[in-house]
Amino acid sequence: MQFIDFKKEHFTRPASSNKFLLDIPRDEIGFAEIDIKQAVDDGQYEEIDYEIFDDLDKVIIKMRNPADIRVNF
C-alpha cells in the first residue's frame, strides 16, 4: 500500500461552503481504494470523518475541519 501525506494548509474553503476541500489528481493516486487517517502525535494515525467525491481526473476530499492527513491507496 502506498500513501501521500497532506498538511492542513493544502485544504481550501470555497466561499459557498462550510467545509474544506482537498483535490488530488488521479495520476498521483490511480483508481485504487482510498483510506484516510488523521495524523496524531508520534507518527500515529487515527480514523477521521470525511467525504470522498470521485471524478475521472481527480478525487476530492471534503472535511468539516482541515487536518494533517495520510491518504492510503
N, CA, C and O atoms as a Maestro MAE file, in Angstrom:
{
 s_m_m2io_version
 :::
 2.0.0
}

f_m_ct {
 s_m_title
 :::
 protein
 m_atom[292] {
  # First column is atom index #
  i_m_mmod_type
  r_m_x_coord
  r_m_y_coord
  r_m_z_coord
  i_m_residue_number
  s_m_chain_name
  s_m_pdb_residue_name
  s_m_pdb_atom_name
  i_m_atomic_number
  :::
  1 25 0.841 -1.179 0.000 1 A "MET " " N  " 7
  2 3 0.000 0.000 0.000 1 A "MET " " CA " 6
  3 2 0.885 1.241 0.000 1 A "MET " " C  " 6
  4 15 1.896 1.300 0.700 1 A "MET " " O  " 8
  5 25 0.496 2.212 -0.782 2 A "GLN " " N  " 7
  6 3 1.234 3.466 -0.853 2 A "GLN " " CA " 6
  7 2 0.442 4.555 -0.137 2 A "GLN " " C  " 6
  8 15 -0.742 4.390 0.157 2 A "GLN " " O  " 8
  9 25 1.114 5.668 0.137 3 A "PHE " " N  " 7
  10 3 0.415 6.769 0.800 3 A "PHE " " CA " 6
  11 2 1.042 8.097 0.416 3 A "PHE " " C  " 6
  12 15 2.179 8.162 -0.051 3 A "PHE " " O  " 8
  13 25 0.267 9.154 0.625 4 A "ILE " " N  " 7
  14 3 0.731 10.528 0.469 4 A "ILE " " CA " 6
  15 2 0.247 11.293 1.697 4 A "ILE " " C  " 6
  16 15 -0.918 11.186 2.079 4 A "ILE " " O  " 8
  17 25 1.135 12.060 2.311 5 A "ASP " " N  " 7
  18 3 0.762 12.895 3.451 5 A "ASP " " CA " 6
  19 2 0.429 14.298 2.973 5 A "ASP " " C  " 6
  20 15 1.106 14.849 2.105 5 A "ASP " " O  " 8
  21 25 -0.623 14.868 3.548 6 A "PHE " " N  " 7
  22 3 -1.031 16.239 3.246 6 A "PHE " " CA " 6
  23 2 -1.143 17.016 4.546 6 A "PHE " " C  " 6
  24 15 -1.590 16.481 5.561 6 A "PHE " " O  " 8
  25 25 -0.743 18.260 4.514 7 A "LYS " " N  " 7
  26 3 -0.871 19.162 5.662 7 A "LYS " " CA " 6
  27 2 -2.200 19.894 5.574 7 A "LYS " " C  " 6
  28 15 -2.785 19.992 4.495 7 A "LYS " " O  " 8
  29 25 -2.679 20.405 6.694 8 A "LYS " " N  " 7
  30 3 -3.957 21.110 6.687 8 A "LYS " " CA " 6
  31 2 -3.924 22.351 5.802 8 A "LYS " " C  " 6
  32 15 -4.976 22.834 5.382 8 A "LYS " " O  " 8
  33 25 -2.740 22.870 5.513 9 A "GLU " " N  " 7
  34 3 -2.611 24.030 4.640 9 A "GLU " " CA " 6
  35 2 -2.966 23.704 3.182 9 A "GLU " " C  " 6
  36 15 -3.214 24.616 2.392 9 A "GLU " " O  " 8
  37 25 -2.993 22.418 2.818 10 A "HIS " " N  " 7
  38 3 -3.345 22.015 1.455 10 A "HIS " " CA " 6
  39 2 -4.846 22.150 1.180 10 A "HIS " " C  " 6
  40 15 -5.262 22.180 0.022 10 A "HIS " " O  " 8
  41 25 -5.647 22.230 2.223 11 A "PHE " " N  " 7
  42 3 -7.096 22.332 2.058 11 A "PHE " " CA " 6
  43 2 -7.504 23.753 1.695 11 A "PHE " " C  " 6
  44 15 -6.858 24.721 2.098 11 A "PHE " " O  " 8
  45 25 -8.588 23.865 0.926 12 A "THR " " N  " 7
  46 3 -9.157 25.165 0.591 12 A "THR " " CA " 6
  47 2 -10.603 25.192 1.074 12 A "THR " " C  " 6
  48 15 -11.230 24.148 1.256 12 A "THR " " O  " 8
  49 25 -11.116 26.388 1.276 13 A "ARG " " N  " 7
  50 3 -12.508 26.527 1.700 13 A "ARG " " CA " 6
  51 2 -13.221 27.461 0.727 13 A "ARG " " C  " 6
  52 15 -12.993 28.671 0.737 13 A "ARG " " O  " 8
  53 25 -14.087 26.892 -0.115 14 A "PRO " " N  " 7
  54 3 -14.847 27.732 -1.036 14 A "PRO " " CA " 6
  55 2 -15.779 28.667 -0.264 14 A "PRO " " C  " 6
  56 15 -16.280 28.305 0.800 14 A "PRO " " O  " 8
  57 25 -16.009 29.849 -0.789 15 A "ALA " " N  " 7
  58 3 -16.868 30.829 -0.126 15 A "ALA " " CA " 6
  59 2 -18.297 30.316 0.042 15 A "ALA " " C  " 6
  60 15 -18.999 30.720 0.969 15 A "ALA " " O  " 8
  61 25 -18.721 29.437 -0.841 16 A "SER " " N  " 7
  62 3 -20.097 28.930 -0.809 16 A "SER " " CA " 6
  63 2 -20.268 27.681 0.058 16 A "SER " " C  " 6
  64 15 -21.334 27.065 0.044 16 A "SER " " O  " 8
  65 25 -19.235 27.300 0.809 17 A "SER " " N  " 7
  66 3 -19.292 26.058 1.579 17 A "SER " " CA " 6
  67 2 -18.782 26.264 2.995 17 A "SER " " C  " 6
  68 15 -17.977 27.157 3.261 17 A "SER " " O  " 8
  69 25 -19.267 25.418 3.900 18 A "ASN " " N  " 7
  70 3 -18.750 25.437 5.264 18 A "ASN " " CA " 6
  71 2 -17.789 24.273 5.505 18 A "ASN " " C  " 6
  72 15 -17.437 23.981 6.647 18 A "ASN " " O  " 8
  73 25 -17.369 23.612 4.429 19 A "LYS " " N  " 7
  74 3 -16.421 22.505 4.537 19 A "LYS " " CA " 6
  75 2 -15.158 22.830 3.757 19 A "LYS " " C  " 6
  76 15 -15.154 23.701 2.887 19 A "LYS " " O  " 8
  77 25 -14.084 22.115 4.083 20 A "PHE " " N  " 7
  78 3 -12.789 22.308 3.445 20 A "PHE " " CA " 6
  79 2 -12.566 21.206 2.414 20 A "PHE " " C  " 6
  80 15 -12.986 20.067 2.614 20 A "PHE " " O  " 8
  81 25 -11.901 21.550 1.309 21 A "LEU " " N  " 7
  82 3 -11.703 20.624 0.204 21 A "LEU " " CA " 6
  83 2 -10.219 20.409 -0.086 21 A "LEU " " C  " 6
  84 15 -9.392 21.305 0.084 21 A "LEU " " O  " 8
  85 25 -9.914 19.195 -0.529 22 A "LEU " " N  " 7
  86 3 -8.573 18.862 -0.992 22 A "LEU " " CA " 6
  87 2 -8.720 18.091 -2.296 22 A "LEU " " C  " 6
  88 15 -9.322 17.017 -2.316 22 A "LEU " " O  " 8
  89 25 -8.175 18.629 -3.385 23 A "ASP " " N  " 7
  90 3 -8.213 17.958 -4.683 23 A "ASP " " CA " 6
  91 2 -6.909 17.185 -4.883 23 A "ASP " " C  " 6
  92 15 -5.818 17.724 -4.698 23 A "ASP " " O  " 8
  93 25 -7.044 15.902 -5.266 24 A "ILE " " N  " 7
  94 3 -5.878 15.075 -5.548 24 A "ILE " " CA " 6
  95 2 -6.014 14.556 -6.973 24 A "ILE " " C  " 6
  96 15 -6.981 13.860 -7.282 24 A "ILE " " O  " 8
  97 25 -5.065 14.882 -7.846 25 A "PRO " " N  " 7
  98 3 -5.129 14.387 -9.231 25 A "PRO " " CA " 6
  99 2 -5.069 12.858 -9.280 25 A "PRO " " C  " 6
  100 15 -4.331 12.235 -8.517 25 A "PRO " " O  " 8
  101 25 -5.846 12.266 -10.174 26 A "ARG " " N  " 7
  102 3 -5.882 10.808 -10.329 26 A "ARG " " CA " 6
  103 2 -4.519 10.241 -10.711 26 A "ARG " " C  " 6
  104 15 -4.197 9.114 -10.337 26 A "ARG " " O  " 8
  105 25 -3.720 10.996 -11.443 27 A "ASP " " N  " 7
  106 3 -2.418 10.462 -11.842 27 A "ASP " " CA " 6
  107 2 -1.480 10.292 -10.654 27 A "ASP " " C  " 6
  108 15 -0.458 9.617 -10.777 27 A "ASP " " O  " 8
  109 25 -1.800 10.889 -9.503 28 A "GLU " " N  " 7
  110 3 -0.982 10.702 -8.298 28 A "GLU " " CA " 6
  111 2 -1.386 9.467 -7.504 28 A "GLU " " C  " 6
  112 15 -0.540 8.833 -6.873 28 A "GLU " " O  " 8
  113 25 -2.686 9.114 -7.529 29 A "ILE " " N  " 7
  114 3 -3.157 8.011 -6.684 29 A "ILE " " CA " 6
  115 2 -3.786 6.860 -7.448 29 A "ILE " " C  " 6
  116 15 -4.041 5.809 -6.860 29 A "ILE " " O  " 8
  117 25 -4.042 7.021 -8.725 30 A "GLY " " N  " 7
  118 3 -4.645 5.950 -9.503 30 A "GLY " " CA " 6
  119 2 -6.109 5.740 -9.140 30 A "GLY " " C  " 6
  120 15 -6.780 6.658 -8.669 30 A "GLY " " O  " 8
  121 25 -6.601 4.510 -9.365 31 A "PHE " " N  " 7
  122 3 -8.012 4.212 -9.144 31 A "PHE " " CA " 6
  123 2 -8.220 3.194 -8.020 31 A "PHE " " C  " 6
  124 15 -9.271 2.555 -7.960 31 A "PHE " " O  " 8
  125 25 -7.257 3.037 -7.148 32 A "ALA " " N  " 7
  126 3 -7.361 2.088 -6.036 32 A "ALA " " CA " 6
  127 2 -8.301 2.630 -4.955 32 A "ALA " " C  " 6
  128 15 -8.659 3.808 -4.959 32 A "ALA " " O  " 8
  129 25 -8.688 1.757 -4.040 33 A "GLU " " N  " 7
  130 3 -9.477 2.180 -2.882 33 A "GLU " " CA " 6
  131 2 -8.663 3.160 -2.054 33 A "GLU " " C  " 6
  132 15 -7.442 3.036 -1.957 33 A "GLU " " O  " 8
  133 25 -9.337 4.130 -1.460 34 A "ILE " " N  " 7
  134 3 -8.673 5.178 -0.688 34 A "ILE " " CA " 6
  135 2 -9.107 5.090 0.768 34 A "ILE " " C  " 6
  136 15 -10.288 4.913 1.066 34 A "ILE " " O  " 8
  137 25 -8.145 5.214 1.664 35 A "ASP " " N  " 7
  138 3 -8.417 5.252 3.102 35 A "ASP " " CA " 6
  139 2 -7.683 6.462 3.658 35 A "ASP " " C  " 6
  140 15 -6.522 6.694 3.322 35 A "ASP " " O  " 8
  141 25 -8.350 7.230 4.501 36 A "ILE " " N  " 7
  142 3 -7.768 8.465 5.024 36 A "ILE " " CA " 6
  143 2 -7.712 8.400 6.541 36 A "ILE " " C  " 6
  144 15 -8.683 8.026 7.199 36 A "ILE " " O  " 8
  145 25 -6.566 8.768 7.080 37 A "LYS " " N  " 7
  146 3 -6.348 8.808 8.529 37 A "LYS " " CA " 6
  147 2 -5.797 10.178 8.910 37 A "LYS " " C  " 6
  148 15 -5.100 10.816 8.122 37 A "LYS " " O  " 8
  149 25 -6.111 10.621 10.114 38 A "GLN " " N  " 7
  150 3 -5.596 11.889 10.635 38 A "GLN " " CA " 6
  151 2 -4.310 11.638 11.407 38 A "GLN " " C  " 6
  152 15 -4.216 10.691 12.188 38 A "GLN " " O  " 8
  153 25 -3.323 12.494 11.180 39 A "ALA " " N  " 7
  154 3 -2.055 12.385 11.903 39 A "ALA " " CA " 6
  155 2 -2.237 12.873 13.335 39 A "ALA " " C  " 6
  156 15 -2.825 13.928 13.573 39 A "ALA " " O  " 8
  157 25 -1.729 12.098 14.278 40 A "VAL " " N  " 7
  158 3 -1.711 12.480 15.692 40 A "VAL " " CA " 6
  159 2 -0.272 12.387 16.183 40 A "VAL " " C  " 6
  160 15 0.621 12.113 15.381 40 A "VAL " " O  " 8
  161 25 -0.023 12.598 17.430 41 A "ASP " " N  " 7
  162 3 1.335 12.610 17.975 41 A "ASP " " CA " 6
  163 2 2.121 11.331 17.681 41 A "ASP " " C  " 6
  164 15 1.553 10.247 17.546 41 A "ASP " " O  " 8
  165 25 3.441 11.489 17.586 42 A "ASP " " N  " 7
  166 3 4.396 10.386 17.475 42 A "ASP " " CA " 6
  167 2 4.181 9.493 16.256 42 A "ASP " " C  " 6
  168 15 4.380 8.281 16.340 42 A "ASP " " O  " 8
  169 25 3.777 10.073 15.126 43 A "GLY " " N  " 7
  170 3 3.644 9.299 13.906 43 A "GLY " " CA " 6
  171 2 2.479 8.329 13.891 43 A "GLY " " C  " 6
  172 15 2.443 7.424 13.058 43 A "GLY " " O  " 8
  173 25 1.547 8.495 14.776 44 A "GLN " " N  " 7
  174 3 0.356 7.647 14.824 44 A "GLN " " CA " 6
  175 2 -0.759 8.276 13.996 44 A "GLN " " C  " 6
  176 15 -0.791 9.491 13.799 44 A "GLN " " O  " 8
  177 25 -1.671 7.437 13.515 45 A "TYR " " N  " 7
  178 3 -2.794 7.900 12.703 45 A "TYR " " CA " 6
  179 2 -4.074 7.289 13.234 45 A "TYR " " C  " 6
  180 15 -4.091 6.150 13.701 45 A "TYR " " O  " 8
  181 25 -5.166 8.074 13.154 46 A "GLU " " N  " 7
  182 3 -6.450 7.590 13.641 46 A "GLU " " CA " 6
  183 2 -7.547 7.918 12.639 46 A "GLU " " C  " 6
  184 15 -7.366 8.746 11.746 46 A "GLU " " O  " 8
  185 25 -8.682 7.258 12.801 47 A "GLU " " N  " 7
  186 3 -9.831 7.469 11.921 47 A "GLU " " CA " 6
  187 2 -10.301 8.916 11.999 47 A "GLU " " C  " 6
  188 15 -10.146 9.582 13.022 47 A "GLU " " O  " 8
  189 25 -10.880 9.389 10.894 48 A "ILE " " N  " 7
  190 3 -11.384 10.752 10.817 48 A "ILE " " CA " 6
  191 2 -12.616 10.752 9.914 48 A "ILE " " C  " 6
  192 15 -12.736 9.914 9.020 48 A "ILE " " O  " 8
  193 25 -13.530 11.695 10.152 49 A "ASP " " N  " 7
  194 3 -14.718 11.823 9.308 49 A "ASP " " CA " 6
  195 2 -14.372 12.602 8.052 49 A "ASP " " C  " 6
  196 15 -13.728 13.649 8.117 49 A "ASP " " O  " 8
  197 25 -14.798 12.090 6.916 50 A "TYR " " N  " 7
  198 3 -14.535 12.742 5.631 50 A "TYR " " CA " 6
  199 2 -15.529 12.235 4.599 50 A "TYR " " C  " 6
  200 15 -16.196 11.221 4.803 50 A "TYR " " O  " 8
  201 25 -15.615 12.949 3.498 51 A "GLU " " N  " 7
  202 3 -16.393 12.532 2.334 51 A "GLU " " CA " 6
  203 2 -15.445 12.505 1.147 51 A "GLU " " C  " 6
  204 15 -14.532 13.325 1.050 51 A "GLU " " O  " 8
  205 25 -15.668 11.556 0.244 52 A "ILE " " N  " 7
  206 3 -14.862 11.467 -0.974 52 A "ILE " " CA " 6
  207 2 -15.784 11.580 -2.176 52 A "ILE " " C  " 6
  208 15 -16.832 10.938 -2.238 52 A "ILE " " O  " 8
  209 25 -15.376 12.405 -3.130 53 A "PHE " " N  " 7
  210 3 -16.082 12.531 -4.400 53 A "PHE " " CA " 6
  211 2 -15.109 12.133 -5.507 53 A "PHE " " C  " 6
  212 15 -14.068 12.760 -5.700 53 A "PHE " " O  " 8
  213 25 -15.477 11.071 -6.228 54 A "ASP " " N  " 7
  214 3 -14.639 10.580 -7.321 54 A "ASP " " CA " 6
  215 2 -15.004 11.272 -8.619 54 A "ASP " " C  " 6
  216 15 -16.180 11.441 -8.939 54 A "ASP " " O  " 8
  217 25 -13.997 11.663 -9.349 55 A "ASP " " N  " 7
  218 3 -14.150 12.224 -10.678 55 A "ASP " " CA " 6
  219 2 -13.163 11.484 -11.570 55 A "ASP " " C  " 6
  220 15 -12.284 10.788 -11.063 55 A "ASP " " O  " 8
  221 25 -13.286 11.617 -12.866 56 A "LEU " " N  " 7
  222 3 -12.374 10.911 -13.766 56 A "LEU " " CA " 6
  223 2 -10.941 11.364 -13.635 56 A "LEU " " C  " 6
  224 15 -10.022 10.554 -13.761 56 A "LEU " " O  " 8
  225 25 -10.728 12.656 -13.383 57 A "ASP " " N  " 7
  226 3 -9.362 13.183 -13.352 57 A "ASP " " CA " 6
  227 2 -8.867 13.581 -11.967 57 A "ASP " " C  " 6
  228 15 -7.708 13.968 -11.814 57 A "ASP " " O  " 8
  229 25 -9.738 13.490 -10.947 58 A "LYS " " N  " 7
  230 3 -9.307 13.842 -9.588 58 A "LYS " " CA " 6
  231 2 -10.230 13.228 -8.543 58 A "LYS " " C  " 6
  232 15 -11.333 12.770 -8.844 58 A "LYS " " O  " 8
  233 25 -9.746 13.233 -7.311 59 A "VAL " " N  " 7
  234 3 -10.522 12.833 -6.144 59 A "VAL " " CA " 6
  235 2 -10.619 14.067 -5.256 59 A "VAL " " C  " 6
  236 15 -9.626 14.762 -5.038 59 A "VAL " " O  " 8
  237 25 -11.807 14.335 -4.749 60 A "ILE " " N  " 7
  238 3 -11.999 15.478 -3.872 60 A "ILE " " CA " 6
  239 2 -12.333 14.949 -2.479 60 A "ILE " " C  " 6
  240 15 -13.278 14.180 -2.299 60 A "ILE " " O  " 8
  241 25 -11.540 15.378 -1.501 61 A "ILE " " N  " 7
  242 3 -11.785 15.016 -0.107 61 A "ILE " " CA " 6
  243 2 -12.418 16.227 0.562 61 A "ILE " " C  " 6
  244 15 -11.898 17.340 0.481 61 A "ILE " " O  " 8
  245 25 -13.546 15.995 1.222 62 A "LYS " " N  " 7
  246 3 -14.279 17.076 1.870 62 A "LYS " " CA " 6
  247 2 -14.330 16.787 3.375 62 A "LYS " " C  " 6
  248 15 -14.737 15.705 3.796 62 A "LYS " " O  " 8
  249 25 -13.908 17.778 4.180 63 A "MET " " N  " 7
  250 3 -13.880 17.620 5.634 63 A "MET " " CA " 6
  251 2 -14.420 18.872 6.312 63 A "MET " " C  " 6
  252 15 -14.333 19.972 5.767 63 A "MET " " O  " 8
  253 25 -14.976 18.694 7.502 64 A "ARG " " N  " 7
  254 3 -15.502 19.819 8.266 64 A "ARG " " CA " 6
  255 2 -14.386 20.759 8.730 64 A "ARG " " C  " 6
  256 15 -14.549 21.979 8.705 64 A "ARG " " O  " 8
  257 25 -13.264 20.193 9.150 65 A "ASN " " N  " 7
  258 3 -12.107 20.975 9.588 65 A "ASN " " CA " 6
  259 2 -10.858 20.428 8.911 65 A "ASN " " C  " 6
  260 15 -10.712 19.211 8.795 65 A "ASN " " O  " 8
  261 25 -9.960 21.288 8.464 66 A "PRO " " N  " 7
  262 3 -8.734 20.786 7.851 66 A "PRO " " CA " 6
  263 2 -7.847 20.119 8.889 66 A "PRO " " C  " 6
  264 15 -7.864 20.486 10.064 66 A "PRO " " O  " 8
  265 25 -7.072 19.136 8.446 67 A "ALA " " N  " 7
  266 3 -6.195 18.409 9.357 67 A "ALA " " CA " 6
  267 2 -5.011 17.853 8.577 67 A "ALA " " C  " 6
  268 15 -5.073 17.747 7.352 67 A "ALA " " O  " 8
  269 25 -3.953 17.504 9.260 68 A "ASP " " N  " 7
  270 3 -2.847 16.788 8.642 68 A "ASP " " CA " 6
  271 2 -3.319 15.350 8.450 68 A "ASP " " C  " 6
  272 15 -3.698 14.683 9.413 68 A "ASP " " O  " 8
  273 25 -3.294 14.879 7.216 69 A "ILE " " N  " 7
  274 3 -3.843 13.555 6.922 69 A "ILE " " CA " 6
  275 2 -2.867 12.698 6.121 69 A "ILE " " C  " 6
  276 15 -1.915 13.198 5.522 69 A "ILE " " O  " 8
  277 25 -3.127 11.410 6.128 70 A "ARG " " N  " 7
  278 3 -2.412 10.454 5.283 70 A "ARG " " CA " 6
  279 2 -3.463 9.768 4.416 70 A "ARG " " C  " 6
  280 15 -4.443 9.217 4.917 70 A "ARG " " O  " 8
  281 25 -3.238 9.813 3.109 71 A "VAL " " N  " 7
  282 3 -4.129 9.164 2.166 71 A "VAL " " CA " 6
  283 2 -3.460 7.873 1.710 71 A "VAL " " C  " 6
  284 15 -2.441 7.897 1.019 71 A "VAL " " O  " 8
  285 25 -4.042 6.752 2.103 72 A "ASN " " N  " 7
  286 3 -3.543 5.423 1.711 72 A "ASN " " CA " 6
  287 2 -4.288 4.975 0.464 72 A "ASN " " C  " 6
  288 15 -5.504 5.134 0.358 72 A "ASN " " O  " 8
  289 25 -3.538 4.409 -0.480 73 A "PHE " " N  " 7
  290 3 -4.162 3.921 -1.711 73 A "PHE " " CA " 6
  291 2 -3.425 2.701 -2.226 73 A "PHE " " C  " 6
  292 15 -3.801 2.142 -3.257 73 A "PHE " " O  " 8
  :::
 }
 m_bond[291] {
  # First column is bond index #
  i_m_from
  i_m_to
  i_m_order
  :::
  1 1 2 1
  2 2 3 1
  3 3 4 2
  4 3 5 1
  5 5 6 1
  6 6 7 1
  7 7 8 2
  8 7 9 1
  9 9 10 1
  10 10 11 1
  11 11 12 2
  12 11 13 1
  13 13 14 1
  14 14 15 1
  15 15 16 2
  16 15 17 1
  17 17 18 1
  18 18 19 1
  19 19 20 2
  20 19 21 1
  21 21 22 1
  22 22 23 1
  23 23 24 2
  24 23 25 1
  25 25 26 1
  26 26 27 1
  27 27 28 2
  28 27 29 1
  29 29 30 1
  30 30 31 1
  31 31 32 2
  32 31 33 1
  33 33 34 1
  34 34 35 1
  35 35 36 2
  36 35 37 1
  37 37 38 1
  38 38 39 1
  39 39 40 2
  40 39 41 1
  41 41 42 1
  42 42 43 1
  43 43 44 2
  44 43 45 1
  45 45 46 1
  46 46 47 1
  47 47 48 2
  48 47 49 1
  49 49 50 1
  50 50 51 1
  51 51 52 2
  52 51 53 1
  53 53 54 1
  54 54 55 1
  55 55 56 2
  56 55 57 1
  57 57 58 1
  58 58 59 1
  59 59 60 2
  60 59 61 1
  61 61 62 1
  62 62 63 1
  63 63 64 2
  64 63 65 1
  65 65 66 1
  66 66 67 1
  67 67 68 2
  68 67 69 1
  69 69 70 1
  70 70 71 1
  71 71 72 2
  72 71 73 1
  73 73 74 1
  74 74 75 1
  75 75 76 2
  76 75 77 1
  77 77 78 1
  78 78 79 1
  79 79 80 2
  80 79 81 1
  81 81 82 1
  82 82 83 1
  83 83 84 2
  84 83 85 1
  85 85 86 1
  86 86 87 1
  87 87 88 2
  88 87 89 1
  89 89 90 1
  90 90 91 1
  91 91 92 2
  92 91 93 1
  93 93 94 1
  94 94 95 1
  95 95 96 2
  96 95 97 1
  97 97 98 1
  98 98 99 1
  99 99 100 2
  100 99 101 1
  101 101 102 1
  102 102 103 1
  103 103 104 2
  104 103 105 1
  105 105 106 1
  106 106 107 1
  107 107 108 2
  108 107 109 1
  109 109 110 1
  110 110 111 1
  111 111 112 2
  112 111 113 1
  113 113 114 1
  114 114 115 1
  115 115 116 2
  116 115 117 1
  117 117 118 1
  118 118 119 1
  119 119 120 2
  120 119 121 1
  121 121 122 1
  122 122 123 1
  123 123 124 2
  124 123 125 1
  125 125 126 1
  126 126 127 1
  127 127 128 2
  128 127 129 1
  129 129 130 1
  130 130 131 1
  131 131 132 2
  132 131 133 1
  133 133 134 1
  134 134 135 1
  135 135 136 2
  136 135 137 1
  137 137 138 1
  138 138 139 1
  139 139 140 2
  140 139 141 1
  141 141 142 1
  142 142 143 1
  143 143 144 2
  144 143 145 1
  145 145 146 1
  146 146 147 1
  147 147 148 2
  148 147 149 1
  149 149 150 1
  150 150 151 1
  151 151 152 2
  152 151 153 1
  153 153 154 1
  154 154 155 1
  155 155 156 2
  156 155 157 1
  157 157 158 1
  158 158 159 1
  159 159 160 2
  160 159 161 1
  161 161 162 1
  162 162 163 1
  163 163 164 2
  164 163 165 1
  165 165 166 1
  166 166 167 1
  167 167 168 2
  168 167 169 1
  169 169 170 1
  170 170 171 1
  171 171 172 2
  172 171 173 1
  173 173 174 1
  174 174 175 1
  175 175 176 2
  176 175 177 1
  177 177 178 1
  178 178 179 1
  179 179 180 2
  180 179 181 1
  181 181 182 1
  182 182 183 1
  183 183 184 2
  184 183 185 1
  185 185 186 1
  186 186 187 1
  187 187 188 2
  188 187 189 1
  189 189 190 1
  190 190 191 1
  191 191 192 2
  192 191 193 1
  193 193 194 1
  194 194 195 1
  195 195 196 2
  196 195 197 1
  197 197 198 1
  198 198 199 1
  199 199 200 2
  200 199 201 1
  201 201 202 1
  202 202 203 1
  203 203 204 2
  204 203 205 1
  205 205 206 1
  206 206 207 1
  207 207 208 2
  208 207 209 1
  209 209 210 1
  210 210 211 1
  211 211 212 2
  212 211 213 1
  213 213 214 1
  214 214 215 1
  215 215 216 2
  216 215 217 1
  217 217 218 1
  218 218 219 1
  219 219 220 2
  220 219 221 1
  221 221 222 1
  222 222 223 1
  223 223 224 2
  224 223 225 1
  225 225 226 1
  226 226 227 1
  227 227 228 2
  228 227 229 1
  229 229 230 1
  230 230 231 1
  231 231 232 2
  232 231 233 1
  233 233 234 1
  234 234 235 1
  235 235 236 2
  236 235 237 1
  237 237 238 1
  238 238 239 1
  239 239 240 2
  240 239 241 1
  241 241 242 1
  242 242 243 1
  243 243 244 2
  244 243 245 1
  245 245 246 1
  246 246 247 1
  247 247 248 2
  248 247 249 1
  249 249 250 1
  250 250 251 1
  251 251 252 2
  252 251 253 1
  253 253 254 1
  254 254 255 1
  255 255 256 2
  256 255 257 1
  257 257 258 1
  258 258 259 1
  259 259 260 2
  260 259 261 1
  261 261 262 1
  262 262 263 1
  263 263 264 2
  264 263 265 1
  265 265 266 1
  266 266 267 1
  267 267 268 2
  268 267 269 1
  269 269 270 1
  270 270 271 1
  271 271 272 2
  272 271 273 1
  273 273 274 1
  274 274 275 1
  275 275 276 2
  276 275 277 1
  277 277 278 1
  278 278 279 1
  279 279 280 2
  280 279 281 1
  281 281 282 1
  282 282 283 1
  283 283 284 2
  284 283 285 1
  285 285 286 1
  286 286 287 1
  287 287 288 2
  288 287 289 1
  289 289 290 1
  290 290 291 1
  291 291 292 2
  :::
 }
}
